Amino acid sequence: MSQGRTLTFEIFRYDPQDSNDKPKMVQYQLPETPGMTVFIALNRLREEQDSSLQFDFVCRAGICGSCAMVINGLPTLACRTLTAKFASGHIRLMPLPGFELIGDLSVNTGKFMRQLAERLQLWLQPKVSDPDIHVLEAPMDPAEAAKLYELERCVECGVCVSACATKQMRDTFVGAVGLMKIARFELDSRDSRTADDFYHVIGNQDGVFGCMTLLGCQDTCPKDLPHMQQIAYLRRKMVASI
């Protein structure tokens, strides 16, 4: 990185709540500093040049998933993207496709995730419907706990949804995030649902058989989750249940 260079940010701007506004790309320039991330640059732009700029963030550490956006054509997290990786110094920012636009770079991933959870019933359905609260909880096998922890690392950033060609062509497709969460409960020995139960939820073109295996989710996931491994696992389980 050449010290003291000036970065050019080309940012999508549009407020859907303003009937007079139209989508446009607006350019900003900002001096680069050592260790600068796109997240840091956006905060400086909002503080120093344009207070109306809309984008989301919470943790700035790649944990909350709020700052996901399309950076130079790639869906990813702004807080984990160094500006130094762009040799040209030109950075183009777009909102994640596939989600309701709130404004500029801000999209409503929470609404999508809630609807997905309700549609797929993404919560534990225990085998014991009326447990005795006075009995100690049965310990979980460490190997099973490790598998569940791996799948629980999803931060629901929506990057895999935006990178999925199937999801962009078929809005009803549940996407890698939905399949990952289904796999988490299918692996949980405490869950009462069988492979046949899950088949009736995801055993179709909107579920596990709709994936075209283009690896968009695997290639872009900021947490390096094993999306394709779990999709392949679910496919085998669903086929066996037919």
ZADO-1210 file (C-alpha; in nm, 4 decimals, padded with zeros to 6 digits):
<atoms>
<atom x="00.0000" y="00.0000" z="00.0000" code="MET" pos="1"/>
<atom x="00.1353" y="00.3398" z="-00.0926" code="SER" pos="2"/>
<atom x="00.1260" y="00.5676" z="00.2100" code="GLN" pos="3"/>
<atom x="-00.1008" y="00.8671" z="00.1947" code="GLY" pos="4"/>
<atom x="-00.2999" y="00.7661" z="-00.1110" code="ARG" pos="5"/>
<atom x="-00.6532" y="00.8914" z="-00.1595" code="THR" pos="6"/>
<atom x="-00.9318" y="00.6356" z="-00.1924" code="LEU" pos="7"/>
<atom x="-01.2340" y="00.6822" z="-00.4148" code="THR" pos="8"/>
<atom x="-01.5587" y="00.5326" z="-00.2872" code="PHE" pos="9"/>
<atom x="-01.8475" y="00.4869" z="-00.5281" code="GLU" pos="10"/>
<atom x="-02.1509" y="00.4250" z="-00.3086" code="ILE" pos="11"/>
<atom x="-02.5078" y="00.3313" z="-00.3941" code="PHE" pos="12"/>
<atom x="-02.7501" y="00.5901" z="-00.2608" code="ARG" pos="13"/>
<atom x="-03.1283" y="00.5559" z="-00.2488" code="TYR" pos="14"/>
<atom x="-03.3967" y="00.6202" z="00.0117" code="ASP" pos="15"/>
<atom x="-03.7065" y="00.4101" z="-00.0734" code="PRO" pos="16"/>
<atom x="-03.9092" y="00.6125" z="00.1780" code="GLN" pos="17"/>
<atom x="-03.8562" y="00.9279" z="-00.0284" code="ASP" pos="18"/>
<atom x="-04.0875" y="00.9250" z="-00.3307" code="SER" pos="19"/>
<atom x="-03.8737" y="01.1904" z="-00.4998" code="ASN" pos="20"/>
<atom x="-03.5461" y="01.0013" z="-00.4627" code="ASP" pos="21"/>
<atom x="-03.3970" y="00.7828" z="-00.7358" code="LYS" pos="22"/>
<atom x="-03.1198" y="00.5187" z="-00.7164" code="PRO" pos="23"/>
<atom x="-02.7779" y="00.6623" z="-00.7973" code="LYS" pos="24"/>
<atom x="-02.4068" y="00.6124" z="-00.7413" code="MET" pos="25"/>
<atom x="-02.2265" y="00.8898" z="-00.5522" code="VAL" pos="26"/>
<atom x="-01.8480" y="00.9283" z="-00.5323" code="GLN" pos="27"/>
<atom x="-01.6543" y="01.0273" z="-00.2213" code="TYR" pos="28"/>
<atom x="-01.2823" y="01.0636" z="-00.1653" code="GLN" pos="29"/>
<atom x="-01.1013" y="00.9895" z="00.1578" code="LEU" pos="30"/>
<atom x="-00.7338" y="00.9750" z="00.2623" code="PRO" pos="31"/>
<atom x="-00.6301" y="00.6192" z="00.3479" code="GLU" pos="32"/>
<atom x="-00.4781" y="00.5404" z="00.6867" code="THR" pos="33"/>
<atom x="-00.2791" y="00.2286" z="00.7900" code="PRO" pos="34"/>
<atom x="-00.5056" y="-00.0616" z="00.8821" code="GLY" pos="35"/>
<atom x="-00.8163" y="00.1084" z="00.7451" code="MET" pos="36"/>
<atom x="-01.1164" y="-00.1146" z="00.6812" code="THR" pos="37"/>
<atom x="-01.4200" y="-00.0330" z="00.4674" code="VAL" pos="38"/>
<atom x="-01.6132" y="-00.0090" z="00.7927" code="PHE" pos="39"/>
<atom x="-01.3750" y="00.2571" z="00.9289" code="ILE" pos="40"/>
<atom x="-01.3876" y="00.4456" z="00.5994" code="ALA" pos="41"/>
<atom x="-01.7695" y="00.4503" z="00.5974" code="LEU" pos="42"/>
<atom x="-01.7818" y="00.5863" z="00.9511" code="ASN" pos="43"/>
<atom x="-01.5358" y="00.8598" z="00.8600" code="ARG" pos="44"/>
<atom x="-01.7374" y="00.9479" z="00.5488" code="LEU" pos="45"/>
<atom x="-02.0543" y="00.9752" z="00.7548" code="ARG" pos="46"/>
<atom x="-01.8867" y="01.1797" z="01.0284" code="GLU" pos="47"/>
<atom x="-01.6826" y="01.4090" z="00.8049" code="GLU" pos="48"/>
<atom x="-01.8624" y="01.4385" z="00.4697" code="GLN" pos="49"/>
<atom x="-02.2210" y="01.3097" z="00.4575" code="ASP" pos="50"/>
<atom x="-02.4226" y="01.2446" z="00.7737" code="SER" pos="51"/>
<atom x="-02.7162" y="01.1069" z="00.5683" code="SER" pos="52"/>
<atom x="-02.5216" y="00.7984" z="00.4552" code="LEU" pos="53"/>
<atom x="-02.7035" y="00.4828" z="00.5691" code="GLN" pos="54"/>
<atom x="-02.5291" y="00.1557" z="00.6568" code="PHE" pos="55"/>
<atom x="-02.5395" y="-00.0895" z="00.9467" code="ASP" pos="56"/>
<atom x="-02.2877" y="-00.1963" z="01.2069" code="PHE" pos="57"/>
<atom x="-02.2781" y="-00.3157" z="01.5665" code="VAL" pos="58"/>
<atom x="-01.9700" y="-00.5094" z="01.6732" code="CYS" pos="59"/>
<atom x="-01.7019" y="-00.4091" z="01.4177" code="ARG" pos="60"/>
<atom x="-01.5396" y="-00.7491" z="01.4847" code="ALA" pos="61"/>
<atom x="-01.7042" y="-00.9861" z="01.2343" code="GLY" pos="62"/>
<atom x="-01.9424" y="-01.1269" z="01.4947" code="ILE" pos="63"/>
<atom x="-02.2782" y="-00.9520" z="01.4447" code="CYS" pos="64"/>
<atom x="-02.2931" y="-00.9704" z="01.0632" code="GLY" pos="65"/>
<atom x="-02.4621" y="-00.6291" z="01.0412" code="SER" pos="66"/>
<atom x="-02.2144" y="-00.4587" z="00.8068" code="CYS" pos="67"/>
<atom x="-02.2496" y="-00.7056" z="00.5185" code="ALA" pos="68"/>
<atom x="-02.2563" y="-00.5414" z="00.1751" code="MET" pos="69"/>
<atom x="-02.1272" y="-00.5929" z="-00.1781" code="VAL" pos="70"/>
<atom x="-01.7723" y="-00.4603" z="-00.2013" code="ILE" pos="71"/>
<atom x="-01.6310" y="-00.4431" z="-00.5551" code="ASN" pos="72"/>
<atom x="-01.8765" y="-00.7110" z="-00.6633" code="GLY" pos="73"/>
<atom x="-01.8226" y="-00.9502" z="-00.3717" code="LEU" pos="74"/>
<atom x="-02.0695" y="-00.9891" z="-00.0812" code="PRO" pos="75"/>
<atom x="-01.8685" y="-00.9680" z="00.2428" code="THR" pos="76"/>
<atom x="-01.8326" y="-00.7877" z="00.5769" code="LEU" pos="77"/>
<atom x="-01.7113" y="-00.4277" z="00.5705" code="ALA" pos="78"/>
<atom x="-01.5436" y="-00.4592" z="00.9115" code="CYS" pos="79"/>
<atom x="-01.3198" y="-00.7418" z="00.7887" code="ARG" pos="80"/>
<atom x="-01.2260" y="-00.5901" z="00.4533" code="THR" pos="81"/>
<atom x="-00.9047" y="-00.3867" z="00.4455" code="LEU" pos="82"/>
<atom x="-00.8933" y="-00.1020" z="00.1951" code="THR" pos="83"/>
<atom x="-00.5278" y="-00.1928" z="00.1308" code="ALA" pos="84"/>
<atom x="-00.6354" y="-00.5022" z="-00.0653" code="LYS" pos="85"/>
<atom x="-00.7692" y="-00.2822" z="-00.3473" code="PHE" pos="86"/>
<atom x="-00.4642" y="-00.1778" z="-00.5472" code="ALA" pos="87"/>
<atom x="-00.6578" y="00.0649" z="-00.7649" code="SER" pos="88"/>
<atom x="-00.7862" y="00.2601" z="-00.4642" code="GLY" pos="89"/>
<atom x="-01.1362" y="00.2522" z="-00.6129" code="HIS" pos="90"/>
<atom x="-01.3998" y="00.0837" z="-00.3960" code="ILE" pos="91"/>
<atom x="-01.7579" y="00.0319" z="-00.5152" code="ARG" pos="92"/>
<atom x="-02.0202" y="-00.0374" z="-00.2487" code="LEU" pos="93"/>
<atom x="-02.3669" y="-00.1810" z="-00.3099" code="MET" pos="94"/>
<atom x="-02.6358" y="-00.3186" z="-00.0748" code="PRO" pos="95"/>
<atom x="-02.6825" y="-00.6946" z="-00.0484" code="LEU" pos="96"/>
<atom x="-02.9267" y="-00.8184" z="-00.3158" code="PRO" pos="97"/>
<atom x="-03.2105" y="-01.0450" z="-00.2109" code="GLY" pos="98"/>
<atom x="-03.3204" y="-00.8395" z="00.0902" code="PHE" pos="99"/>
<atom x="-03.5617" y="-00.5521" z="00.1499" code="GLU" pos="100"/>
<atom x="-03.3746" y="-00.2228" z="00.1105" code="LEU" pos="101"/>
<atom x="-03.3936" y="00.0149" z="00.4076" code="ILE" pos="102"/>
<atom x="-03.1743" y="00.2821" z="00.2511" code="GLY" pos="103"/>
<atom x="-02.8374" y="00.3141" z="00.0758" code="ASP" pos="104"/>
<atom x="-02.6288" y="00.0173" z="00.2012" code="LEU" pos="105"/>
<atom x="-02.8723" y="-00.0874" z="00.4745" code="SER" pos="106"/>
<atom x="-03.0954" y="-00.3919" z="00.4149" code="VAL" pos="107"/>
<atom x="-03.3440" y="-00.5737" z="00.6379" code="ASN" pos="108"/>
<atom x="-03.1762" y="-00.9104" z="00.6964" code="THR" pos="109"/>
<atom x="-03.3609" y="-00.9481" z="01.0270" code="GLY" pos="110"/>
<atom x="-03.6998" y="-00.9670" z="00.8563" code="LYS" pos="111"/>
<atom x="-03.5717" y="-01.2372" z="00.6205" code="PHE" pos="112"/>
<atom x="-03.4176" y="-01.4422" z="00.9024" code="MET" pos="113"/>
<atom x="-03.7346" y="-01.4244" z="01.1126" code="ARG" pos="114"/>
<atom x="-03.9530" y="-01.5366" z="00.8223" code="GLN" pos="115"/>
<atom x="-03.7069" y="-01.8169" z="00.7483" code="LEU" pos="116"/>
<atom x="-03.7124" y="-01.9344" z="01.1111" code="ALA" pos="117"/>
<atom x="-04.0926" y="-01.9420" z="01.1160" code="GLU" pos="118"/>
<atom x="-04.1136" y="-02.1161" z="00.7789" code="ARG" pos="119"/>
<atom x="-03.8618" y="-02.3906" z="00.8675" code="LEU" pos="120"/>
<atom x="-03.9422" y="-02.4059" z="01.2414" code="GLN" pos="121"/>
<atom x="-03.5811" y="-02.3373" z="01.3336" code="LEU" pos="122"/>
<atom x="-03.6021" y="-02.4129" z="01.7026" code="TRP" pos="123"/>
<atom x="-03.5437" y="-02.7228" z="01.9116" code="LEU" pos="124"/>
<atom x="-03.8435" y="-02.9533" z="01.9305" code="GLN" pos="125"/>
<atom x="-03.7509" y="-03.1790" z="02.2256" code="PRO" pos="126"/>
<atom x="-03.8423" y="-03.5442" z="02.2486" code="LYS" pos="127"/>
<atom x="-03.9869" y="-03.4884" z="02.5955" code="VAL" pos="128"/>
<atom x="-04.2814" y="-03.2511" z="02.5651" code="SER" pos="129"/>
<atom x="-04.3254" y="-03.1994" z="02.9414" code="ASP" pos="130"/>
<atom x="-03.9813" y="-03.2269" z="03.1009" code="PRO" pos="131"/>
<atom x="-03.9307" y="-03.2555" z="03.4746" code="ASP" pos="132"/>
<atom x="-03.7525" y="-02.9358" z="03.5752" code="ILE" pos="133"/>
<atom x="-03.6216" y="-03.1060" z="03.8902" code="HIS" pos="134"/>
<atom x="-03.4211" y="-03.3618" z="03.6927" code="VAL" pos="135"/>
<atom x="-03.0669" y="-03.2757" z="03.5837" code="LEU" pos="136"/>
<atom x="-03.0268" y="-03.2189" z="03.2117" code="GLU" pos="137"/>
<atom x="-02.8722" y="-03.5175" z="03.0358" code="ALA" pos="138"/>
<atom x="-02.5106" y="-03.4484" z="02.9323" code="PRO" pos="139"/>
<atom x="-02.4339" y="-03.4224" z="02.5599" code="MET" pos="140"/>
<atom x="-02.1611" y="-03.6231" z="02.3944" code="ASP" pos="141"/>
<atom x="-01.8624" y="-03.3886" z="02.3391" code="PRO" pos="142"/>
<atom x="-01.8285" y="-03.4932" z="01.9744" code="ALA" pos="143"/>
<atom x="-02.1931" y="-03.4045" z="01.9085" code="GLU" pos="144"/>
<atom x="-02.1570" y="-03.0752" z="02.0947" code="ALA" pos="145"/>
<atom x="-01.8553" y="-02.9861" z="01.8794" code="ALA" pos="146"/>
<atom x="-02.0542" y="-03.0515" z="01.5592" code="LYS" pos="147"/>
<atom x="-02.3417" y="-02.8358" z="01.6805" code="LEU" pos="148"/>
<atom x="-02.1059" y="-02.5561" z="01.7851" code="TYR" pos="149"/>
<atom x="-01.9527" y="-02.5513" z="01.4379" code="GLU" pos="150"/>
<atom x="-02.2937" y="-02.4923" z="01.2792" code="LEU" pos="151"/>
<atom x="-02.3968" y="-02.2401" z="01.5466" code="GLU" pos="152"/>
<atom x="-02.1171" y="-02.0031" z="01.4386" code="ARG" pos="153"/>
<atom x="-02.3427" y="-01.8553" z="01.1686" code="CYS" pos="154"/>
<atom x="-02.3842" y="-01.4800" z="01.2296" code="VAL" pos="155"/>
<atom x="-02.6838" y="-01.4454" z="00.9919" code="GLU" pos="156"/>
<atom x="-02.5064" y="-01.1789" z="00.7870" code="CYS" pos="157"/>
<atom x="-02.6912" y="-01.2741" z="00.4668" code="GLY" pos="158"/>
<atom x="-02.3729" y="-01.2954" z="00.2557" code="VAL" pos="159"/>
<atom x="-02.4450" y="-01.6549" z="00.1495" code="CYS" pos="160"/>
<atom x="-02.7973" y="-01.5554" z="00.0437" code="VAL" pos="161"/>
<atom x="-02.6718" y="-01.2722" z="-00.1775" code="SER" pos="162"/>
<atom x="-02.3989" y="-01.4913" z="-00.3294" code="ALA" pos="163"/>
<atom x="-02.6438" y="-01.7708" z="-00.4175" code="CYS" pos="164"/>
<atom x="-02.7466" y="-01.7838" z="-00.7841" code="ALA" pos="165"/>
<atom x="-03.0427" y="-02.0089" z="-00.7039" code="THR" pos="166"/>
<atom x="-03.1737" y="-01.7630" z="-00.4460" code="LYS" pos="167"/>
<atom x="-03.1472" y="-01.4743" z="-00.6918" code="GLN" pos="168"/>
<atom x="-03.3456" y="-01.6716" z="-00.9524" code="MET" pos="169"/>
<atom x="-03.5975" y="-01.8285" z="-00.7120" code="ARG" pos="170"/>
<atom x="-03.7026" y="-01.6088" z="-00.4228" code="ASP" pos="171"/>
<atom x="-03.8672" y="-01.9024" z="-00.2406" code="THR" pos="172"/>
<atom x="-03.5383" y="-02.0938" z="-00.2144" code="PHE" pos="173"/>
<atom x="-03.4409" y="-02.1226" z="00.1546" code="VAL" pos="174"/>
<atom x="-03.0717" y="-02.0644" z="00.0845" code="GLY" pos="175"/>
<atom x="-02.7592" y="-02.1973" z="00.2530" code="ALA" pos="176"/>
<atom x="-02.8353" y="-02.0264" z="00.5828" code="VAL" pos="177"/>
<atom x="-03.1695" y="-02.2077" z="00.6111" code="GLY" pos="178"/>
<atom x="-03.0182" y="-02.5434" z="00.5188" code="LEU" pos="179"/>
<atom x="-02.7311" y="-02.4913" z="00.7635" code="MET" pos="180"/>
<atom x="-02.9763" y="-02.4311" z="01.0459" code="LYS" pos="181"/>
<atom x="-03.1855" y="-02.7340" z="00.9483" code="ILE" pos="182"/>
<atom x="-02.8685" y="-02.9469" z="00.9537" code="ALA" pos="183"/>
<atom x="-02.7970" y="-02.8172" z="01.3047" code="ARG" pos="184"/>
<atom x="-03.1286" y="-02.9514" z="01.4370" code="PHE" pos="185"/>
<atom x="-03.1077" y="-03.2727" z="01.2340" code="GLU" pos="186"/>
<atom x="-02.7761" y="-03.3458" z="01.4066" code="LEU" pos="187"/>
<atom x="-02.9140" y="-03.2670" z="01.7544" code="ASP" pos="188"/>
<atom x="-03.0037" y="-03.5903" z="01.9348" code="SER" pos="189"/>
<atom x="-03.2426" y="-03.3967" z="02.1600" code="ARG" pos="190"/>
<atom x="-03.4671" y="-03.2988" z="01.8661" code="ASP" pos="191"/>
<atom x="-03.7702" y="-03.5199" z="01.8094" code="SER" pos="192"/>
<atom x="-03.7944" y="-03.4653" z="01.4336" code="ARG" pos="193"/>
<atom x="-03.6992" y="-03.7437" z="01.1950" code="THR" pos="194"/>
<atom x="-03.5422" y="-03.7303" z="00.8493" code="ALA" pos="195"/>
<atom x="-03.8925" y="-03.7777" z="00.7091" code="ASP" pos="196"/>
<atom x="-04.0155" y="-03.4721" z="00.9001" code="ASP" pos="197"/>
<atom x="-03.7310" y="-03.2613" z="00.7576" code="PHE" pos="198"/>
<atom x="-03.7973" y="-03.4026" z="00.4093" code="TYR" pos="199"/>
<atom x="-04.1436" y="-03.2477" z="00.4125" code="HIS" pos="200"/>
<atom x="-03.9840" y="-02.9108" z="00.4865" code="VAL" pos="201"/>
<atom x="-03.6766" y="-02.9024" z="00.2579" code="ILE" pos="202"/>
<atom x="-03.7075" y="-03.2103" z="00.0321" code="GLY" pos="203"/>
<atom x="-03.7957" y="-03.0068" z="-00.2791" code="ASN" pos="204"/>
<atom x="-03.6610" y="-02.7508" z="-00.5268" code="GLN" pos="205"/>
<atom x="-03.7065" y="-02.4710" z="-00.2742" code="ASP" pos="206"/>
<atom x="-03.4961" y="-02.6716" z="-00.0302" code="GLY" pos="207"/>
<atom x="-03.2012" y="-02.9040" z="-00.0480" code="VAL" pos="208"/>
<atom x="-03.2622" y="-03.0240" z="-00.4060" code="PHE" pos="209"/>
<atom x="-03.2730" y="-02.6703" z="-00.5462" code="GLY" pos="210"/>
<atom x="-02.9056" y="-02.6019" z="-00.4778" code="CYS" pos="211"/>
<atom x="-02.7040" y="-02.5902" z="-00.8032" code="MET" pos="212"/>
<atom x="-02.3729" y="-02.6421" z="-00.6163" code="THR" pos="213"/>
<atom x="-02.2095" y="-02.3283" z="-00.7565" code="LEU" pos="214"/>
<atom x="-02.0252" y="-02.2783" z="-00.4238" code="LEU" pos="215"/>
<atom x="-02.1210" y="-01.9113" z="-00.3896" code="GLY" pos="216"/>
<atom x="-02.2140" y="-01.9640" z="-00.0235" code="CYS" pos="217"/>
<atom x="-01.8974" y="-02.1607" z="00.0506" code="GLN" pos="218"/>
<atom x="-01.6676" y="-01.9107" z="-00.1227" code="ASP" pos="219"/>
<atom x="-01.8068" y="-01.5979" z="00.0435" code="THR" pos="220"/>
<atom x="-01.9038" y="-01.7071" z="00.3971" code="CYS" pos="221"/>
<atom x="-01.7026" y="-01.4809" z="00.6334" code="PRO" pos="222"/>
<atom x="-01.7055" y="-01.7520" z="00.9031" code="LYS" pos="223"/>
<atom x="-01.5855" y="-02.0281" z="00.6646" code="ASP" pos="224"/>
<atom x="-01.8796" y="-02.2510" z="00.7497" code="LEU" pos="225"/>
<atom x="-01.9062" y="-02.5918" z="00.5745" code="PRO" pos="226"/>
<atom x="-02.2161" y="-02.5076" z="00.3700" code="HIS" pos="227"/>
<atom x="-02.1646" y="-02.7572" z="00.0886" code="MET" pos="228"/>
<atom x="-02.0712" y="-03.0342" z="00.3289" code="GLN" pos="229"/>
<atom x="-02.3962" y="-02.9866" z="00.5177" code="GLN" pos="230"/>
<atom x="-02.6062" y="-02.9568" z="00.2007" code="ILE" pos="231"/>
<atom x="-02.4564" y="-03.2843" z="00.0749" code="ALA" pos="232"/>
<atom x="-02.5259" y="-03.4418" z="00.4154" code="TYR" pos="233"/>
<atom x="-02.8896" y="-03.3306" z="00.4067" code="LEU" pos="234"/>
<atom x="-02.9315" y="-03.4572" z="00.0509" code="ARG" pos="235"/>
<atom x="-02.8173" y="-03.8030" z="00.1545" code="ARG" pos="236"/>
<atom x="-03.0505" y="-03.8017" z="00.4527" code="LYS" pos="237"/>
<atom x="-03.3458" y="-03.6826" z="00.2453" code="MET" pos="238"/>
<atom x="-03.2886" y="-03.9404" z="-00.0299" code="VAL" pos="239"/>
<atom x="-03.2656" y="-04.2167" z="00.2296" code="ALA" pos="240"/>
<atom x="-03.5990" y="-04.1096" z="00.3778" code="SER" pos="241"/>
<atom x="-03.7927" y="-04.1339" z="00.0497" code="ILE" pos="242"/>
</atoms>
